[in-house]
């Protein structure tokens, strides 16, 4: 299989996963630090659905470009 086609399929798969199942990541931030005492805040942030749509579109473009090039 051509490398660009494989990359396109992976992008489409990841984009569909984010679009259907959603995704999130956790960020940590130091709120207060006094001497040895450190207070941190943990916040979970979600990945917006447009990122999944962009991944699907980018994957389709990569597949089309990969199918047009000859190796």
PDB file of N, CA, C, O and CB in Angstrom:
ATOM      1  N   UNK A   1       0.846  -1.173   0.000  1.00  0.00           N
ATOM      2  CA  UNK A   1       0.000   0.000   0.000  1.00  0.00           C
ATOM      3  C   UNK A   1       0.890   1.234   0.000  1.00  0.00           C
ATOM      4  O   UNK A   1       1.939   1.252   0.643  1.00  0.00           O
ATOM      5  CB  UNK A   1      -0.961  -0.001   1.216  1.00  0.00           C
ATOM      6  N   UNK A   2       0.477   2.237  -0.705  1.00  0.00           N
ATOM      7  CA  UNK A   2       1.239   3.473  -0.787  1.00  0.00           C
ATOM      8  C   UNK A   2       1.177   4.225   0.533  1.00  0.00           C
ATOM      9  O   UNK A   2       0.156   4.212   1.221  1.00  0.00           O
ATOM     10  CB  UNK A   2       0.719   4.351  -1.926  1.00  0.00           C
ATOM     11  N   UNK A   3       2.281   4.881   0.879  1.00  0.00           N
ATOM     12  CA  UNK A   3       2.315   5.567   2.184  1.00  0.00           C
ATOM     13  C   UNK A   3       1.262   6.666   2.324  1.00  0.00           C
ATOM     14  O   UNK A   3       0.663   6.806   3.390  1.00  0.00           O
ATOM     15  CB  UNK A   3       3.684   6.166   2.408  1.00  0.00           C
ATOM     16  N   UNK A   4       1.024   7.450   1.265  1.00  0.00           N
ATOM     17  CA  UNK A   4       0.030   8.519   1.373  1.00  0.00           C
ATOM     18  C   UNK A   4      -1.379   7.959   1.558  1.00  0.00           C
ATOM     19  O   UNK A   4      -2.188   8.540   2.282  1.00  0.00           O
ATOM     20  CB  UNK A   4       0.077   9.409   0.132  1.00  0.00           C
ATOM     21  N   UNK A   5      -1.672   6.847   0.914  1.00  0.00           N
ATOM     22  CA  UNK A   5      -2.986   6.239   1.093  1.00  0.00           C
ATOM     23  C   UNK A   5      -3.168   5.754   2.533  1.00  0.00           C
ATOM     24  O   UNK A   5      -4.241   5.898   3.118  1.00  0.00           O
ATOM     25  CB  UNK A   5      -3.175   5.073   0.109  1.00  0.00           C
ATOM     26  N   UNK A   6      -2.115   5.184   3.085  1.00  0.00           N
ATOM     27  CA  UNK A   6      -2.175   4.700   4.464  1.00  0.00           C
ATOM     28  C   UNK A   6      -2.361   5.862   5.436  1.00  0.00           C
ATOM     29  O   UNK A   6      -3.161   5.769   6.368  1.00  0.00           O
ATOM     30  CB  UNK A   6      -0.900   3.912   4.814  1.00  0.00           C
ATOM     31  N   UNK A   7      -1.629   6.951   5.226  1.00  0.00           N
ATOM     32  CA  UNK A   7      -1.774   8.130   6.080  1.00  0.00           C
ATOM     33  C   UNK A   7      -3.189   8.700   5.971  1.00  0.00           C
ATOM     34  O   UNK A   7      -3.773   9.107   6.975  1.00  0.00           O
ATOM     35  CB  UNK A   7      -0.733   9.206   5.700  1.00  0.00           C
ATOM     36  N   UNK A   8      -3.739   8.731   4.759  1.00  0.00           N
ATOM     37  CA  UNK A   8      -5.098   9.229   4.562  1.00  0.00           C
ATOM     38  C   UNK A   8      -6.132   8.388   5.288  1.00  0.00           C
ATOM     39  O   UNK A   8      -7.063   8.924   5.889  1.00  0.00           O
ATOM     40  CB  UNK A   8      -5.424   9.273   3.093  1.00  0.00           C
ATOM     41  N   UNK A   9      -5.976   7.081   5.234  1.00  0.00           N
ATOM     42  CA  UNK A   9      -6.915   6.185   5.918  1.00  0.00           C
ATOM     43  C   UNK A   9      -6.823   6.376   7.430  1.00  0.00           C
ATOM     44  O   UNK A   9      -7.840   6.367   8.122  1.00  0.00           O
ATOM     45  CB  UNK A   9      -6.633   4.709   5.546  1.00  0.00           C
ATOM     46  N   UNK A  10      -5.597   6.550   7.944  1.00  0.00           N
ATOM     47  CA  UNK A  10      -5.428   6.779   9.382  1.00  0.00           C
ATOM     48  C   UNK A  10      -6.072   8.098   9.800  1.00  0.00           C
ATOM     49  O   UNK A  10      -6.730   8.164  10.839  1.00  0.00           O
ATOM     50  CB  UNK A  10      -3.935   6.776   9.757  1.00  0.00           C
ATOM     51  N   UNK A  11      -5.887   9.156   8.994  1.00  0.00           N
ATOM     52  CA  UNK A  11      -6.510  10.443   9.307  1.00  0.00           C
ATOM     53  C   UNK A  11      -8.033  10.350   9.314  1.00  0.00           C
ATOM     54  O   UNK A  11      -8.690  10.911  10.191  1.00  0.00           O
ATOM     55  CB  UNK A  11      -6.063  11.500   8.303  1.00  0.00           C
ATOM     56  N   UNK A  12      -8.586   9.647   8.345  1.00  0.00           N
ATOM     57  CA  UNK A  12     -10.039   9.483   8.294  1.00  0.00           C
ATOM     58  C   UNK A  12     -10.529   8.697   9.514  1.00  0.00           C
ATOM     59  O   UNK A  12     -11.558   9.032  10.100  1.00  0.00           O
ATOM     60  CB  UNK A  12     -10.461   8.768   6.987  1.00  0.00           C
ATOM     61  N   UNK A  13      -9.802   7.670   9.887  1.00  0.00           N
ATOM     62  CA  UNK A  13     -10.187   6.874  11.053  1.00  0.00           C
ATOM     63  C   UNK A  13     -10.139   7.675  12.342  1.00  0.00           C
ATOM     64  O   UNK A  13     -11.055   7.595  13.161  1.00  0.00           O
ATOM     65  CB  UNK A  13      -9.290   5.667  11.177  1.00  0.00           C
ATOM     66  N   UNK A  14      -9.076   8.448  12.526  1.00  0.00           N
ATOM     67  CA  UNK A  14      -8.980   9.271  13.726  1.00  0.00           C
ATOM     68  C   UNK A  14     -10.035  10.377  13.732  1.00  0.00           C
ATOM     69  O   UNK A  14     -10.606  10.682  14.779  1.00  0.00           O
ATOM     70  CB  UNK A  14      -7.584   9.880  13.836  1.00  0.00           C
ATOM     71  N   UNK A  15     -10.294  10.977  12.572  1.00  0.00           N
ATOM     72  CA  UNK A  15     -11.319  12.009  12.490  1.00  0.00           C
ATOM     73  C   UNK A  15     -12.695  11.463  12.806  1.00  0.00           C
ATOM     74  O   UNK A  15     -13.482  12.110  13.497  1.00  0.00           O
ATOM     75  CB  UNK A  15     -11.321  12.637  11.120  1.00  0.00           C
ATOM     76  N   UNK A  16     -12.990  10.267  12.299  1.00  0.00           N
ATOM     77  CA  UNK A  16     -14.281   9.647  12.581  1.00  0.00           C
ATOM     78  C   UNK A  16     -14.407   9.296  14.065  1.00  0.00           C
ATOM     79  O   UNK A  16     -15.481   9.435  14.649  1.00  0.00           O
ATOM     80  CB  UNK A  16     -14.468   8.388  11.720  1.00  0.00           C
ATOM     81  N   UNK A  17     -13.313   8.843  14.669  1.00  0.00           N
ATOM     82  CA  UNK A  17     -13.342   8.520  16.093  1.00  0.00           C
ATOM     83  C   UNK A  17     -13.659   9.757  16.929  1.00  0.00           C
ATOM     84  O   UNK A  17     -14.491   9.709  17.834  1.00  0.00           O
ATOM     85  CB  UNK A  17     -12.003   7.916  16.530  1.00  0.00           C
ATOM     86  N   UNK A  18     -12.982  10.874  16.613  1.00  0.00           N
ATOM     87  CA  UNK A  18     -13.226  12.105  17.364  1.00  0.00           C
ATOM     88  C   UNK A  18     -14.653  12.596  17.136  1.00  0.00           C
ATOM     89  O   UNK A  18     -15.299  13.079  18.065  1.00  0.00           O
ATOM     90  CB  UNK A  18     -12.215  13.194  16.960  1.00  0.00           C
ATOM     91  N   UNK A  19     -15.140  12.476  15.914  1.00  0.00           N
ATOM     92  CA  UNK A  19     -16.480  12.954  15.595  1.00  0.00           C
ATOM     93  C   UNK A  19     -17.562  12.108  16.273  1.00  0.00           C
ATOM     94  O   UNK A  19     -18.552  12.648  16.769  1.00  0.00           O
ATOM     95  CB  UNK A  19     -16.687  12.953  14.087  1.00  0.00           C
ATOM     96  N   UNK A  20     -17.377  10.797  16.293  1.00  0.00           N
ATOM     97  CA  UNK A  20     -18.403   9.907  16.839  1.00  0.00           C
ATOM     98  C   UNK A  20     -18.289   9.780  18.368  1.00  0.00           C
ATOM     99  O   UNK A  20     -19.276   9.968  19.079  1.00  0.00           O
ATOM    100  CB  UNK A  20     -18.296   8.521  16.187  1.00  0.00           C
ATOM    101  N   UNK A  21     -17.103   9.466  18.864  1.00  0.00           N
ATOM    102  CA  UNK A  21     -16.927   9.198  20.286  1.00  0.00           C
ATOM    103  C   UNK A  21     -16.538  10.425  21.091  1.00  0.00           C
ATOM    104  O   UNK A  21     -16.702  10.450  22.311  1.00  0.00           O
ATOM    105  CB  UNK A  21     -15.894   8.142  20.472  1.00  0.00           C
ATOM    106  N   UNK A  22     -16.029  11.432  20.420  1.00  0.00           N
ATOM    107  CA  UNK A  22     -15.544  12.607  21.148  1.00  0.00           C
ATOM    108  C   UNK A  22     -14.179  12.327  21.738  1.00  0.00           C
ATOM    109  O   UNK A  22     -13.732  11.181  21.786  1.00  0.00           O
ATOM    110  CB  UNK A  22     -16.529  13.013  22.257  1.00  0.00           C
ATOM    111  N   UNK A  23     -13.541  13.350  22.171  1.00  0.00           N
ATOM    112  CA  UNK A  23     -12.221  13.185  22.768  1.00  0.00           C
ATOM    113  C   UNK A  23     -12.006  14.269  23.803  1.00  0.00           C
ATOM    114  O   UNK A  23     -12.644  15.321  23.764  1.00  0.00           O
ATOM    115  CB  UNK A  23     -11.111  13.228  21.693  1.00  0.00           C
ATOM    116  N   UNK A  24     -11.118  14.004  24.714  1.00  0.00           N
ATOM    117  CA  UNK A  24     -10.814  14.998  25.733  1.00  0.00           C
ATOM    118  C   UNK A  24      -9.376  14.804  26.189  1.00  0.00           C
ATOM    119  O   UNK A  24      -8.770  13.751  25.990  1.00  0.00           O
ATOM    120  CB  UNK A  24     -11.799  14.894  26.933  1.00  0.00           C
ATOM    121  N   UNK A  25      -8.858  15.846  26.802  1.00  0.00           N
ATOM    122  CA  UNK A  25      -7.532  15.769  27.390  1.00  0.00           C
ATOM    123  C   UNK A  25      -7.544  16.554  28.687  1.00  0.00           C
ATOM    124  O   UNK A  25      -8.392  17.419  28.906  1.00  0.00           O
ATOM    125  CB  UNK A  25      -6.444  16.307  26.417  1.00  0.00           C
ATOM    126  N   UNK A  26      -6.591  16.235  29.536  1.00  0.00           N
ATOM    127  CA  UNK A  26      -6.515  16.853  30.844  1.00  0.00           C
ATOM    128  C   UNK A  26      -5.330  17.812  30.882  1.00  0.00           C
ATOM    129  O   UNK A  26      -4.229  17.478  30.444  1.00  0.00           O
ATOM    130  CB  UNK A  26      -6.397  15.784  31.952  1.00  0.00           C
ATOM    131  N   UNK A  27      -5.574  19.004  31.411  1.00  0.00           N
ATOM    132  CA  UNK A  27      -4.486  19.970  31.575  1.00  0.00           C
ATOM    133  C   UNK A  27      -4.351  20.307  33.054  1.00  0.00           C
ATOM    134  O   UNK A  27      -5.341  20.382  33.782  1.00  0.00           O
ATOM    135  CB  UNK A  27      -4.740  21.260  30.732  1.00  0.00           C
ATOM    136  N   UNK A  28      -3.118  20.507  33.478  1.00  0.00           N
ATOM    137  CA  UNK A  28      -2.844  20.852  34.874  1.00  0.00           C
ATOM    138  C   UNK A  28      -2.182  22.217  34.915  1.00  0.00           C
ATOM    139  O   UNK A  28      -1.365  22.558  34.060  1.00  0.00           O
ATOM    140  CB  UNK A  28      -1.943  19.778  35.560  1.00  0.00           C
ATOM    141  N   UNK A  29      -2.551  22.982  35.918  1.00  0.00           N
ATOM    142  CA  UNK A  29      -2.022  24.329  36.058  1.00  0.00           C
ATOM    143  C   UNK A  29      -1.697  24.590  37.526  1.00  0.00           C
ATOM    144  O   UNK A  29      -2.493  24.285  38.415  1.00  0.00           O
ATOM    145  CB  UNK A  29      -3.029  25.379  35.518  1.00  0.00           C
ATOM    146  N   UNK A  30      -0.522  25.155  37.764  1.00  0.00           N
ATOM    147  CA  UNK A  30      -0.163  25.545  39.129  1.00  0.00           C
ATOM    148  C   UNK A  30      -0.931  26.811  39.491  1.00  0.00           C
ATOM    149  O   UNK A  30      -0.792  27.846  38.839  1.00  0.00           O
ATOM    150  CB  UNK A  30       1.380  25.769  39.268  1.00  0.00           C
ATOM    151  N   UNK A  31      -1.741  26.715  40.538  1.00  0.00           N
ATOM    152  CA  UNK A  31      -2.559  27.841  40.964  1.00  0.00           C
ATOM    153  C   UNK A  31      -1.824  28.685  42.003  1.00  0.00           C
ATOM    154  O   UNK A  31      -1.849  29.915  41.957  1.00  0.00           O
ATOM    155  CB  UNK A  31      -3.893  27.348  41.530  1.00  0.00           C
ATOM    156  N   UNK A  32      -1.180  28.009  42.923  1.00  0.00           N
ATOM    157  CA  UNK A  32      -0.534  28.720  44.024  1.00  0.00           C
ATOM    158  C   UNK A  32       0.709  27.955  44.439  1.00  0.00           C
ATOM    159  O   UNK A  32       0.688  26.730  44.563  1.00  0.00           O
ATOM    160  CB  UNK A  32      -1.501  28.896  45.229  1.00  0.00           C
ATOM    161  N   UNK A  33       1.793  28.692  44.653  1.00  0.00           N
ATOM    162  CA  UNK A  33       3.013  28.057  45.128  1.00  0.00           C
ATOM    163  C   UNK A  33       3.641  28.970  46.180  1.00  0.00           C
ATOM    164  O   UNK A  33       4.088  30.079  45.889  1.00  0.00           O
ATOM    165  CB  UNK A  33       4.008  27.775  43.949  1.00  0.00           C
ATOM    166  N   UNK A  34       3.656  28.463  47.406  1.00  0.00           N
ATOM    167  CA  UNK A  34       4.236  29.201  48.526  1.00  0.00           C
ATOM    168  C   UNK A  34       5.192  28.260  49.242  1.00  0.00           C
ATOM    169  O   UNK A  34       4.756  27.322  49.909  1.00  0.00           O
ATOM    170  CB  UNK A  34       3.126  29.747  49.504  1.00  0.00           C
ATOM    171  N   UNK A  35       6.482  28.503  49.109  1.00  0.00           N
ATOM    172  CA  UNK A  35       7.466  27.637  49.750  1.00  0.00           C
ATOM    173  C   UNK A  35       7.361  26.223  49.198  1.00  0.00           C
ATOM    174  O   UNK A  35       7.441  26.007  47.989  1.00  0.00           O
ATOM    175  CB  UNK A  35       7.276  27.633  51.277  1.00  0.00           C
ATOM    176  N   UNK A  36       7.179  25.255  50.110  1.00  0.00           N
ATOM    177  CA  UNK A  36       7.036  23.861  49.703  1.00  0.00           C
ATOM    178  C   UNK A  36       5.598  23.500  49.339  1.00  0.00           C
ATOM    179  O   UNK A  36       5.351  22.414  48.814  1.00  0.00           O
ATOM    180  CB  UNK A  36       7.522  22.954  50.807  1.00  0.00           C
ATOM    181  N   UNK A  37       4.667  24.375  49.605  1.00  0.00           N
ATOM    182  CA  UNK A  37       3.258  24.125  49.327  1.00  0.00           C
ATOM    183  C   UNK A  37       2.938  24.513  47.882  1.00  0.00           C
ATOM    184  O   UNK A  37       3.208  25.634  47.450  1.00  0.00           O
ATOM    185  CB  UNK A  37       2.356  24.908  50.316  1.00  0.00           C
ATOM    186  N   UNK A  38       2.368  23.579  47.161  1.00  0.00           N
ATOM    187  CA  UNK A  38       1.994  23.849  45.779  1.00  0.00           C
ATOM    188  C   UNK A  38       0.573  23.346  45.543  1.00  0.00           C
ATOM    189  O   UNK A  38       0.264  22.189  45.827  1.00  0.00           O
ATOM    190  CB  UNK A  38       2.991  23.181  44.789  1.00  0.00           C
ATOM    191  N   UNK A  39      -0.291  24.216  45.025  1.00  0.00           N
ATOM    192  CA  UNK A  39      -1.679  23.866  44.742  1.00  0.00           C
ATOM    193  C   UNK A  39      -1.847  23.855  43.223  1.00  0.00           C
ATOM    194  O   UNK A  39      -1.533  24.833  42.544  1.00  0.00           O
ATOM    195  CB  UNK A  39      -2.685  24.874  45.429  1.00  0.00           C
ATOM    196  N   UNK A  40      -2.345  22.741  42.707  1.00  0.00           N
ATOM    197  CA  UNK A  40      -2.556  22.619  41.268  1.00  0.00           C
ATOM    198  C   UNK A  40      -4.035  22.401  40.979  1.00  0.00           C
ATOM    199  O   UNK A  40      -4.775  21.858  41.798  1.00  0.00           O
ATOM    200  CB  UNK A  40      -1.715  21.463  40.685  1.00  0.00           C
ATOM    201  N   UNK A  41      -4.439  22.836  39.806  1.00  0.00           N
ATOM    202  CA  UNK A  41      -5.815  22.631  39.358  1.00  0.00           C
ATOM    203  C   UNK A  41      -5.782  21.746  38.111  1.00  0.00           C
ATOM    204  O   UNK A  41      -4.972  21.963  37.209  1.00  0.00           O
ATOM    205  CB  UNK A  41      -6.531  24.003  39.063  1.00  0.00           C
ATOM    206  N   UNK A  42      -6.652  20.763  38.066  1.00  0.00           N
ATOM    207  CA  UNK A  42      -6.772  19.869  36.929  1.00  0.00           C
ATOM    208  C   UNK A  42      -8.078  20.163  36.223  1.00  0.00           C
ATOM    209  O   UNK A  42      -9.138  20.210  36.848  1.00  0.00           O
ATOM    210  CB  UNK A  42      -6.696  18.386  37.366  1.00  0.00           C
ATOM    211  N   UNK A  43      -7.996  20.362  34.910  1.00  0.00           N
ATOM    212  CA  UNK A  43      -9.187  20.686  34.130  1.00  0.00           C
ATOM    213  C   UNK A  43      -9.250  19.768  32.911  1.00  0.00           C
ATOM    214  O   UNK A  43      -8.271  19.628  32.177  1.00  0.00           O
ATOM    215  CB  UNK A  43      -9.182  22.184  33.697  1.00  0.00           C
ATOM    216  N   UNK A  44     -10.396  19.152  32.705  1.00  0.00           N
ATOM    217  CA  UNK A  44     -10.587  18.292  31.543  1.00  0.00           C
ATOM    218  C   UNK A  44     -11.228  19.109  30.426  1.00  0.00           C
ATOM    219  O   UNK A  44     -12.275  19.728  30.617  1.00  0.00           O
ATOM    220  CB  UNK A  44     -11.462  17.052  31.898  1.00  0.00           C
ATOM    221  N   UNK A  45     -10.596  19.104  29.276  1.00  0.00           N
ATOM    222  CA  UNK A  45     -11.083  19.878  28.138  1.00  0.00           C
ATOM    223  C   UNK A  45     -11.442  18.925  27.009  1.00  0.00           C
ATOM    224  O   UNK A  45     -10.746  17.936  26.777  1.00  0.00           O
ATOM    225  CB  UNK A  45     -10.023  20.915  27.669  1.00  0.00           C
ATOM    226  N   UNK A  46     -12.526  19.224  26.310  1.00  0.00           N
ATOM    227  CA  UNK A  46     -12.963  18.349  25.226  1.00  0.00           C
ATOM    228  C   UNK A  46     -12.460  18.876  23.882  1.00  0.00           C
ATOM    229  O   UNK A  46     -12.239  20.073  23.699  1.00  0.00           O
ATOM    230  CB  UNK A  46     -14.500  18.227  25.215  1.00  0.00           C
ATOM    231  N   UNK A  47     -12.291  17.943  22.957  1.00  0.00           N
ATOM    232  CA  UNK A  47     -11.872  18.288  21.601  1.00  0.00           C
ATOM    233  C   UNK A  47     -13.138  18.606  20.806  1.00  0.00           C
ATOM    234  O   UNK A  47     -14.064  17.795  20.789  1.00  0.00           O
ATOM    235  CB  UNK A  47     -11.041  17.117  20.928  1.00  0.00           C
ATOM    236  N   UNK A  48     -13.201  19.766  20.147  1.00  0.00           N
ATOM    237  CA  UNK A  48     -14.409  20.141  19.416  1.00  0.00           C
ATOM    238  C   UNK A  48     -14.649  19.235  18.202  1.00  0.00           C
ATOM    239  O   UNK A  48     -13.693  18.730  17.615  1.00  0.00           O
ATOM    240  CB  UNK A  48     -14.315  21.596  18.967  1.00  0.00           C
ATOM    241  N   UNK A  49     -15.908  19.027  17.824  1.00  0.00           N
ATOM    242  CA  UNK A  49     -16.223  18.135  16.703  1.00  0.00           C
ATOM    243  C   UNK A  49     -15.642  18.590  15.365  1.00  0.00           C
ATOM    244  O   UNK A  49     -15.407  17.761  14.486  1.00  0.00           O
ATOM    245  CB  UNK A  49     -17.710  18.007  16.572  1.00  0.00           C
ATOM    246  N   UNK A  50     -15.408  19.888  15.196  1.00  0.00           N
ATOM    247  CA  UNK A  50     -14.877  20.338  13.910  1.00  0.00           C
ATOM    248  C   UNK A  50     -13.475  19.787  13.653  1.00  0.00           C
ATOM    249  O   UNK A  50     -13.047  19.719  12.501  1.00  0.00           O
ATOM    250  CB  UNK A  50     -14.853  21.862  13.856  1.00  0.00           C
ATOM    251  N   UNK A  51     -12.757  19.394  14.701  1.00  0.00           N
ATOM    252  CA  UNK A  51     -11.439  18.792  14.525  1.00  0.00           C
ATOM    253  C   UNK A  51     -11.578  17.431  13.833  1.00  0.00           C
ATOM    254  O   UNK A  51     -10.760  17.078  12.984  1.00  0.00           O
ATOM    255  CB  UNK A  51     -10.719  18.640  15.893  1.00  0.00           C
ATOM    256  N   UNK A  52     -12.612  16.671  14.199  1.00  0.00           N
ATOM    257  CA  UNK A  52     -12.870  15.395  13.533  1.00  0.00           C
ATOM    258  C   UNK A  52     -13.240  15.570  12.079  1.00  0.00           C
ATOM    259  O   UNK A  52     -12.788  14.811  11.222  1.00  0.00           O
ATOM    260  CB  UNK A  52     -13.966  14.651  14.242  1.00  0.00           C
ATOM    261  N   UNK A  53     -14.064  16.572  11.793  1.00  0.00           N
ATOM    262  CA  UNK A  53     -14.449  16.858  10.404  1.00  0.00           C
ATOM    263  C   UNK A  53     -13.217  17.269   9.602  1.00  0.00           C
ATOM    264  O   UNK A  53     -13.045  16.840   8.461  1.00  0.00           O
ATOM    265  CB  UNK A  53     -15.535  17.975  10.345  1.00  0.00           C
ATOM    266  N   UNK A  54     -12.362  18.098  10.195  1.00  0.00           N
ATOM    267  CA  UNK A  54     -11.140  18.529   9.510  1.00  0.00           C
ATOM    268  C   UNK A  54     -10.214  17.340   9.245  1.00  0.00           C
ATOM    269  O   UNK A  54      -9.563  17.288   8.202  1.00  0.00           O
ATOM    270  CB  UNK A  54     -10.406  19.598  10.343  1.00  0.00           C
ATOM    271  N   UNK A  55     -10.150  16.396  10.168  1.00  0.00           N
ATOM    272  CA  UNK A  55      -9.344  15.194   9.970  1.00  0.00           C
ATOM    273  C   UNK A  55      -9.862  14.336   8.840  1.00  0.00           C
ATOM    274  O   UNK A  55      -9.080  13.796   8.057  1.00  0.00           O
ATOM    275  CB  UNK A  55      -9.298  14.385  11.233  1.00  0.00           C
ATOM    276  N   UNK A  56     -11.180  14.204   8.749  1.00  0.00           N
ATOM    277  CA  UNK A  56     -11.777  13.417   7.661  1.00  0.00           C
ATOM    278  C   UNK A  56     -11.508  14.080   6.307  1.00  0.00           C
ATOM    279  O   UNK A  56     -11.158  13.403   5.341  1.00  0.00           O
ATOM    280  CB  UNK A  56     -13.303  13.253   7.882  1.00  0.00           C
ATOM    281  N   UNK A  57     -11.670  15.389   6.242  1.00  0.00           N
ATOM    282  CA  UNK A  57     -11.431  16.111   4.984  1.00  0.00           C
ATOM    283  C   UNK A  57      -9.954  16.033   4.602  1.00  0.00           C
ATOM    284  O   UNK A  57      -9.630  15.794   3.439  1.00  0.00           O
ATOM    285  CB  UNK A  57     -11.877  17.592   5.108  1.00  0.00           C
ATOM    286  N   UNK A  58      -9.059  16.232   5.564  1.00  0.00           N
ATOM    287  CA  UNK A  58      -7.625  16.151   5.282  1.00  0.00           C
ATOM    288  C   UNK A  58      -7.243  14.741   4.824  1.00  0.00           C
ATOM    289  O   UNK A  58      -6.427  14.586   3.916  1.00  0.00           O
ATOM    290  CB  UNK A  58      -6.807  16.548   6.528  1.00  0.00           C
ATOM    291  N   UNK A  59      -7.823  13.724   5.444  1.00  0.00           N
ATOM    292  CA  UNK A  59      -7.548  12.348   5.036  1.00  0.00           C
ATOM    293  C   UNK A  59      -8.017  12.065   3.625  1.00  0.00           C
ATOM    294  O   UNK A  59      -7.334  11.375   2.868  1.00  0.00           O
ATOM    295  CB  UNK A  59      -8.202  11.382   5.989  1.00  0.00           C
ATOM    296  N   UNK A  60      -9.186  12.596   3.259  1.00  0.00           N
ATOM    297  CA  UNK A  60      -9.691  12.403   1.901  1.00  0.00           C
ATOM    298  C   UNK A  60      -8.784  13.092   0.885  1.00  0.00           C
ATOM    299  O   UNK A  60      -8.530  12.551  -0.191  1.00  0.00           O
ATOM    300  CB  UNK A  60     -11.128  12.939   1.779  1.00  0.00           C
ATOM    301  N   UNK A  61      -8.297  14.280   1.223  1.00  0.00           N
ATOM    302  CA  UNK A  61      -7.387  14.991   0.310  1.00  0.00           C
ATOM    303  C   UNK A  61      -6.079  14.221   0.152  1.00  0.00           C
ATOM    304  O   UNK A  61      -5.560  14.106  -0.958  1.00  0.00           O
ATOM    305  CB  UNK A  61      -7.103  16.424   0.829  1.00  0.00           C
ATOM    306  N   UNK A  62      -5.546  13.697   1.242  1.00  0.00           N
ATOM    307  CA  UNK A  62      -4.301  12.935   1.171  1.00  0.00           C
ATOM    308  C   UNK A  62      -4.491  11.668   0.343  1.00  0.00           C
ATOM    309  O   UNK A  62      -3.590  11.283  -0.401  1.00  0.00           O
ATOM    310  CB  UNK A  62      -3.807  12.578   2.580  1.00  0.00           C
ATOM    311  N   UNK A  63      -5.645  11.015   0.456  1.00  0.00           N
ATOM    312  CA  UNK A  63      -5.914   9.815  -0.345  1.00  0.00           C
ATOM    313  C   UNK A  63      -5.979  10.166  -1.822  1.00  0.00           C
ATOM    314  O   UNK A  63      -5.429   9.444  -2.653  1.00  0.00           O
ATOM    315  CB  UNK A  63      -7.230   9.144   0.100  1.00  0.00           C
ATOM    316  N   UNK A  64      -6.642  11.264  -2.160  1.00  0.00           N
ATOM    317  CA  UNK A  64      -6.741  11.661  -3.563  1.00  0.00           C
ATOM    318  C   UNK A  64      -5.356  11.991  -4.122  1.00  0.00           C
ATOM    319  O   UNK A  64      -5.020  11.582  -5.234  1.00  0.00           O
ATOM    320  CB  UNK A  64      -7.685  12.872  -3.718  1.00  0.00           C
ATOM    321  N   UNK A  65      -4.563  12.722  -3.360  1.00  0.00           N
ATOM    322  CA  UNK A  65      -3.209  13.052  -3.814  1.00  0.00           C
ATOM    323  C   UNK A  65      -2.355  11.794  -3.927  1.00  0.00           C
ATOM    324  O   UNK A  65      -1.581  11.657  -4.875  1.00  0.00           O
ATOM    325  CB  UNK A  65      -2.547  14.056  -2.854  1.00  0.00           C
ATOM    326  N   UNK A  66      -2.485  10.884  -2.985  1.00  0.00           N
ATOM    327  CA  UNK A  66      -1.725   9.635  -3.030  1.00  0.00           C
ATOM    328  C   UNK A  66      -2.137   8.734  -4.181  1.00  0.00           C
ATOM    329  O   UNK A  66      -1.306   8.001  -4.717  1.00  0.00           O
ATOM    330  CB  UNK A  66      -1.886   8.893  -1.735  1.00  0.00           C
ATOM    331  N   UNK A  67      -3.404   8.776  -4.570  1.00  0.00           N
ATOM    332  CA  UNK A  67      -3.860   7.944  -5.680  1.00  0.00           C
ATOM    333  C   UNK A  67      -3.419   8.521  -7.014  1.00  0.00           C
ATOM    334  O   UNK A  67      -3.257   7.780  -7.983  1.00  0.00           O
ATOM    335  CB  UNK A  67      -5.378   7.801  -5.650  1.00  0.00           C
ATOM    336  N   UNK A  68      -3.222   9.826  -7.077  1.00  0.00           N
ATOM    337  CA  UNK A  68      -2.807  10.463  -8.327  1.00  0.00           C
ATOM    338  C   UNK A  68      -1.315  10.314  -8.603  1.00  0.00           C
ATOM    339  O   UNK A  68      -0.905  10.253  -9.762  1.00  0.00           O
ATOM    340  CB  UNK A  68      -3.167  11.923  -8.299  1.00  0.00           C
ATOM    341  N   UNK A  69      -0.506  10.257  -7.562  1.00  0.00           N
ATOM    342  CA  UNK A  69       0.940  10.151  -7.756  1.00  0.00           C
ATOM    343  C   UNK A  69       1.315   8.718  -8.060  1.00  0.00           C
ATOM    344  O   UNK A  69       0.696   7.772  -7.574  1.00  0.00           O
ATOM    345  CB  UNK A  69       1.702  10.652  -6.518  1.00  0.00           C
ATOM    346  N   UNK A  70       2.344   8.584  -8.875  1.00  0.00           N
ATOM    347  CA  UNK A  70       2.836   7.239  -9.220  1.00  0.00           C
ATOM    348  C   UNK A  70       4.132   6.986  -8.469  1.00  0.00           C
ATOM    349  O   UNK A  70       5.009   7.848  -8.407  1.00  0.00           O
ATOM    350  CB  UNK A  70       3.054   7.088 -10.764  1.00  0.00           C
ATOM    351  N   UNK A  71       4.240   5.802  -7.904  1.00  0.00           N
ATOM    352  CA  UNK A  71       5.467   5.475  -7.188  1.00  0.00           C
ATOM    353  C   UNK A  71       6.249   4.433  -7.928  1.00  0.00           C
ATOM    354  O   UNK A  71       7.320   4.028  -7.475  1.00  0.00           O
ATOM    355  CB  UNK A  71       5.164   4.998  -5.785  1.00  0.00           C
TER     356      UNK A  71
END
